[in-house]
């Protein structure tokens, strides 16, 4: 009887220490910045992510995600080619993925804050992304936005008229696994 109680206690503690797995089914990874005072919008496709998230157990929660850098799209083929090929930008042949890995997730008011290592090309910087999570039945939506300085990743070089601040917007629709 004591063995059964110990096993039940162990299984119960293990289940409480494991966050829910969420599988992305669609995502919007967008960005915008000013170029000569005009807002330029863009997006990436090809989000792949492993998301473990439990609002009741944030210590066990984690996110690892990538996007295909070659999918950058600003609705301007010449600019897209420039962004993909040039050394001052993404150099997708050499650096095909942009990656983001959580280091910590905390509760913040009605939402959360994720601390992430964001790697673009060979530069990794820590960023803080405030986000919300909405769960309905077996579906979840993660939504967040953050402003970063493109120069932290040596993107854009000294491009005339390009603002340093880039706003990244994320919406990830998921299902529970």
C-alpha positions in Angstrom: 0.0 0.0 0.0 2.8 2.4 0.9 4.5 1.7 -2.5 1.3 2.6 -4.3 1.0 5.9 -2.4 4.6 6.8 -3.2 4.0 6.0 -6.9 0.8 8.1 -6.9 2.6 11.0 -5.1 5.5 10.8 -7.6 3.3 10.8 -10.7 1.2 13.6 -9.3 4.3 15.7 -8.6 5.6 14.9 -12.2 2.3 15.9 -13.8 2.3 19.2 -11.9 5.9 19.9 -13.0 5.2 19.5 -16.7 3.7 22.2 -18.8 1.0 21.7 -21.5 2.3 21.1 -25.0 0.9 23.5 -27.7 1.3 22.8 -31.4 1.3 25.8 -33.7 -1.3 25.6 -36.5 -0.8 29.1 -37.9 1.3 32.1 -37.1 1.8 35.7 -38.0 5.3 37.0 -37.6 5.4 40.6 -38.7 7.6 43.6 -38.3 7.6 47.3 -39.2 10.0 50.1 -39.1 10.4 53.6 -40.5 12.3 54.2 -43.7 12.7 57.9 -44.6 9.7 58.6 -42.4 7.4 56.0 -44.1 6.4 52.8 -42.3 7.7 49.7 -44.0 5.9 46.5 -43.1 7.1 42.9 -43.5 6.5 39.4 -42.4 8.2 36.0 -42.2 6.7 32.5 -42.8 7.7 29.1 -41.8 7.4 29.3 -38.0 8.3 26.1 -36.3 8.0 25.9 -32.6 8.0 23.7 -29.5 5.7 25.4 -27.0 5.3 24.1 -23.4 3.0 26.5 -21.5 1.0 26.2 -18.3 -0.2 29.5 -16.7 -0.3 27.7 -13.4 3.3 26.4 -13.7 5.4 29.0 -15.5 8.7 27.5 -14.2 8.0 24.5 -16.4 7.0 26.5 -19.4 9.3 27.1 -22.4 9.3 28.2 -26.1 11.8 27.4 -28.8 10.9 28.8 -32.2 12.4 29.4 -35.6 11.4 31.2 -38.8 12.9 30.8 -42.3 14.8 34.0 -42.9 14.4 33.5 -46.7 10.7 34.0 -46.4 11.1 37.7 -45.5 8.5 39.6 -47.5 7.9 43.4 -47.7 5.7 43.3 -50.8 8.7 44.7 -52.8 10.7 42.1 -54.7 13.8 44.2 -55.1 13.9 45.1 -51.3 13.2 41.4 -50.4 16.2 40.3 -52.5 18.3 42.9 -50.9 17.2 41.8 -47.4 17.9 38.1 -48.2 21.2 38.5 -49.9 23.2 41.4 -48.5 25.8 41.0 -45.8 24.3 44.0 -43.9 21.0 42.2 -43.7 19.9 38.5 -43.3 22.4 36.7 -45.6 19.9 33.8 -45.8 22.3 31.4 -47.7 24.6 31.6 -44.7 22.1 32.1 -41.9 18.8 30.4 -43.0 17.0 30.5 -39.6 16.1 33.1 -37.1 15.7 31.5 -33.7 14.2 32.4 -30.4 14.5 30.4 -27.2 12.9 31.3 -23.8 15.0 31.6 -20.7 12.2 32.5 -18.3 8.5 33.2 -18.4 6.7 35.3 -15.7 3.2 36.5 -14.9 2.7 40.2 -15.5 -0.7 41.8 -14.6 -3.2 40.3 -17.0 -0.5 38.8 -19.2 3.0 37.4 -19.2 6.5 38.4 -20.0 8.8 36.0 -21.8 12.6 36.4 -21.7 14.1 35.1 -24.9 17.5 34.7 -26.5 16.9 36.0 -30.1 19.5 34.9 -32.6 19.7 36.6 -36.0 22.7 35.6 -38.1 25.4 34.8 -35.5 24.3 37.4 -32.9 22.2 36.4 -29.9 20.6 39.1 -27.6 18.2 38.7 -24.8 14.8 40.4 -25.3 11.7 40.7 -23.2 8.4 40.1 -24.9 5.1 40.9 -23.1 2.4 38.6 -24.4 -1.1 37.3 -23.7 -2.4 33.8 -23.8 -6.0 33.0 -24.5 -7.3 29.4 -24.1 -10.6 28.1 -25.4 -11.1 24.3 -25.1 -8.1 22.7 -26.7 -7.0 25.9 -28.7 -4.7 28.6 -27.5 -3.6 31.9 -29.0 -0.3 33.6 -28.0 0.0 37.2 -28.9 2.8 39.7 -28.3 4.8 42.7 -29.5 8.2 44.0 -28.8 10.4 46.9 -30.1 14.1 46.0 -30.7 17.0 47.9 -32.0 18.1 46.5 -35.4 21.7 47.6 -34.7 21.9 45.1 -31.8 22.1 42.4 -34.5 24.1 44.5 -36.9 21.2 44.6 -39.4 21.0 47.4 -42.0 24.4 48.8 -41.4 24.3 52.6 -41.9 21.4 52.5 -44.4 20.4 56.1 -44.9 16.9 57.0 -43.5 16.3 53.7 -41.8 15.1 53.9 -38.2 16.9 51.8 -35.6 13.6 50.7 -33.9 11.9 47.7 -35.3 8.5 46.5 -34.0 8.0 42.8 -34.0 4.4 41.5 -33.8 3.7 37.8 -33.1 0.4 35.9 -33.1 0.6 32.1 -32.8 -2.5 30.0 -33.0 -2.1 26.6 -31.4 -3.8 23.4 -30.4 -3.2 21.3 -27.3 -1.2 18.2 -27.9 
